[in-house]
Amino acid sequence: MPKHIVLLRAVNVGGRWVKMARLREFLLDNDFQDVETHIQSGNVLVGTPMRSTAKVSATLEALLQEEFGFAIPCIVRSPAQLRAIADFAETQPDPLDGGTLRRYVTFYRDPLPQDRADELAAWDEPGERLLPHGSEMHWWLAKPAHEAKISNARLERGGAVSTTRDLTVVRALAGKWG
């Protein structure tokens, strides 16, 4: 049975609470199998006969909206895709010449248009660098994220739907489920 890694956008922040135990129970009750979660930020592994990531995403979004009462965008990757994303991140040199404090990966639902990817790749704020690759954006920060000029709001301009994870979490998910 195909497995999918689902990254829920904006849960357990700002009053949008989804308890992971309840989420696992709910998904099992709705014909998903082998459901696992990792930490409280909306990282879920599901088994389902559905092969299309778009169908998995749409199905989950409809179910979660009904159950939790608010829209929860679901970004879906296969275990192999997540492993490749983590592997790619490991091969990239530090564009901040050793000054990086934090690294993140933004996962987009759909690939960014090339002009938007190029615009973000040119981001040149001191202590901040971005690298688009596939349907992801890799970040390097030499400062705490709350001090950075780059933000999820900037990354989603133009209607892009995404969610961001610390590279430590991406590595853990790839090791656990990839």
C-alpha positions in Angstrom: 0.0 0.0 0.0 1.4 3.4 -0.9 2.6 5.6 1.9 2.5 9.4 1.9 4.1 12.0 4.1 1.7 14.8 4.8 2.8 18.2 6.1 0.0 20.1 7.6 0.2 23.9 7.2 -0.3 26.2 10.2 -1.6 23.8 12.8 -1.1 24.2 16.5 -0.4 27.9 16.1 -2.8 30.9 16.6 -5.7 28.9 17.9 -5.7 26.3 15.1 -5.2 23.3 17.4 -5.1 19.7 16.2 -4.0 17.2 18.8 -1.9 14.5 17.1 -3.5 11.7 19.0 -7.0 12.8 17.8 -5.6 13.3 14.3 -4.3 9.7 14.2 -7.6 8.3 15.5 -9.6 10.3 13.0 -7.5 9.3 10.0 -7.7 5.6 11.1 -11.5 5.9 11.4 -11.5 7.3 7.8 -9.8 4.4 6.0 -6.2 5.6 6.3 -3.8 3.0 7.5 -0.4 2.8 9.3 -0.9 6.4 10.5 1.9 7.9 12.5 2.7 11.5 13.5 6.0 13.2 14.4 6.0 16.0 17.0 3.1 18.4 17.3 3.6 20.5 14.2 1.5 18.4 11.7 3.9 15.8 10.3 1.9 12.7 9.4 2.6 9.4 7.6 -0.4 7.7 6.1 -1.0 4.5 4.1 -3.8 4.6 1.5 -4.6 2.9 -1.8 -4.6 6.4 -3.4 -1.5 6.9 -5.5 -2.0 10.5 -6.6 -0.6 13.0 -4.1 -3.1 15.6 -5.4 -6.0 13.2 -4.5 -4.5 12.4 -1.1 -4.1 16.1 -0.4 -7.7 17.0 -1.5 -9.2 14.1 0.4 -7.4 15.0 3.6 -8.1 18.7 3.3 -11.9 18.0 3.0 -11.9 15.5 5.9 -9.8 17.8 8.1 -11.9 20.9 7.4 -15.0 19.0 8.3 -13.5 17.5 11.5 -11.6 20.5 12.9 -13.6 23.4 11.5 -10.9 25.2 9.6 -9.0 24.8 6.4 -5.7 22.8 6.7 -3.7 22.8 3.6 -1.9 19.5 3.2 1.4 19.3 1.3 2.1 15.6 0.3 5.4 14.0 -0.5 6.4 10.3 -1.0 8.9 8.8 1.3 11.4 8.7 -1.6 10.8 12.4 -2.4 11.4 13.4 1.2 14.6 11.3 1.4 15.8 13.1 -1.8 15.0 16.5 -0.4 17.0 15.8 2.8 19.9 14.3 0.8 19.9 17.4 -1.5 20.0 19.7 1.6 23.0 17.8 2.9 25.0 18.4 -0.3 24.6 22.2 -0.4 27.5 24.4 0.7 26.8 27.1 3.2 26.3 30.3 1.2 26.8 32.3 4.4 30.4 31.0 4.7 29.9 29.2 8.0 27.7 31.8 9.5 24.5 29.8 9.2 22.6 29.3 12.5 19.4 27.8 11.2 18.3 26.0 8.0 14.7 25.5 6.8 12.9 23.9 3.9 9.7 25.3 2.6 7.5 22.7 0.8 5.2 24.1 -1.9 2.1 22.3 -3.0 2.9 23.1 -6.6 6.2 24.1 -8.2 6.8 27.8 -8.2 6.7 29.6 -11.6 10.3 30.1 -12.8 10.2 33.9 -12.6 9.1 33.7 -8.9 11.7 31.0 -8.1 14.4 33.2 -9.8 13.2 36.2 -7.8 13.5 34.3 -4.5 16.9 32.8 -5.5 18.2 36.4 -5.9 17.2 37.2 -2.3 20.2 39.0 -0.8 19.3 40.2 2.6 22.3 40.2 4.9 22.5 36.8 6.8 19.7 35.3 4.6 19.9 33.1 1.5 17.4 31.0 -0.4 17.8 28.2 -3.0 14.8 26.9 -4.9 15.0 23.3 -5.9 12.1 21.4 -7.3 9.0 22.2 -5.3 11.0 23.2 -2.3 12.8 26.3 -1.1 15.9 25.8 1.0 16.8 28.6 3.5 20.0 29.6 5.3 19.8 32.1 8.2 22.6 33.7 10.2 20.0 35.1 12.6 17.0 33.8 14.5 14.0 33.3 12.2 11.9 36.0 14.0 14.6 38.6 13.0 14.7 37.5 9.3 13.1 39.6 6.6 12.2 36.4 4.7 9.0 34.9 6.0 6.3 32.4 5.0 4.2 35.3 3.9 6.9 36.5 1.4 7.4 32.9 0.2 3.7 32.5 -0.5 3.2 35.7 -2.4 1.3 35.3 -5.6 -1.0 32.6 -4.1 1.6 29.8 -3.5 0.6 27.3 -0.8 3.4 26.1 1.3 4.6 25.0 4.8 8.0 25.3 6.3 10.0 22.9 8.5 13.3 23.2 10.2 15.9 21.1 8.5 16.4 19.1 11.7 12.8 18.0 11.4 13.2 17.2 7.7 16.2 15.0 8.5 14.2 13.3 11.3 11.3 12.6 9.0 13.5 11.3 6.2 15.3 9.1 8.7 12.1 7.8 10.2 9.8 7.6 7.1 12.0 8.1 4.1 
